[in-house]
Amino acid sequence: MILRTVYRVSVVVPVEQVQIVLDGVRAAAVLRSGNYADWAFIGAIGEEQFRPLPGAQPAQGAIGELTQVPSRRIEFCIERDAALLSALVDAIRAHHPWQEPAIFVDETRAPQL
């Protein structure tokens, strides 16, 4: 088995916005894994919490108020390409409702198909 290094991108998204964010990501790049396109993992519903600080412009909640929102984690892998990663992060930010979405990127190894 041959392993290749890929970027794994995860983002936490309010439940109602999952499809909007996924559509924005897919418009920026094909999410492909072997013979399958539009590959993404969408986690079970959980809760995201935050407290907007002075200067924030929250889409939900109020300054100084702890807010909890039903959310899901979207995760996908892409080729290790900095320009592609930058385009996908920009697409997530453009389609995500939060001012500062929780986006995580790490390198991992996946089987080459």
N, C-alpha and C positions, 0 to 999 in steps of 0.2 A: 504494500500500500504506500502510495506517495502522498505526503502531506504538503499542503501549501499554506503560507501565512496569509490571513485575511483580516480585514477590519470587521469587528462586531460592533454594531451601532444599536443602542437601546435608548428609548425615549418613553417617558411617562406622559400619558395623554388622558384628559377627561373623556369619559365613556362616549359622550355625544360627538366628540371630535375625532375619534379613531379613524373613520373612513376618510375624512377630509385630509388628515395628515398623511395617511397611506396614499391617497390619490396624488397629493403633492409630491411625495417621494417618488412614486412611479412615473410621474411626469418628468422628473429630473434624471432618472436612470432605470434600466431594467433590473429588477431584483431576480437574479437567476441563480439556480443551483442545479448544475448538471442539465438534465433535460426538462427542468421545471422552471417556469417564469412566475413572477409575482410572489416569490417565496418570502414569507414573513411569519414570525411567531407573535401571536397576540395572547398575552397572559390573561389570567382570570381577573375579575374585577376586585380591586382593593381600594384603599383610600390613600390619597395624597394629602398631606397637610402642609400649611404654610401660614406665616404671619407677615403681611406686608408692612414694611418699615416706611418711615417718612421718606418721601421722594418717589415711592413706587406708584405705579398706575395699575392697580389690580383689575383684572377682568371679572373676578369674583372676590367677595369679601371686602373688608375695609381696613384702612391703616390701623395697625395695632391689634386687630382682631384675628384670633386663630380660626382658620377656615379649613374644613375637611371636604374633599371632593372625590366622589367615586371615579376611579381612574383605572386604566389598563396599561400594561407595558407592551410596547411594540419593539421587536428585535429583528434584525436582519444582518446578513453578512455580505460584504462586497469585496472585490479585489483590492489589494493593497495599493491604492492609487490616491495620492494626496489631493489631486484636483477633483476627482470623483467624490471623495469624502467631503471636501469643502462645499461642493455643489449640493450634496445631500443634506448637510447640516443647514445650509442656507434655505433649502426647500422645507425642512422641518420647521425652522424659525418662521418662515413666511406663512405657514399654514397652521401653526400651533396658536391657541388662544392666549397663552401666558406670555408675559413680558420677558421672563427668563425661564424657558422650559428646561427640565432636567434631562439633558442629553449626555449619554455616556458612550465613549469609544475606547475599545481596547483591541489589541492584536491577539489573535488566537490561531490555532492550526486546525485545518479541516482537510478531509480526504479530497484528493483531486479526482474528479470524475472524467 
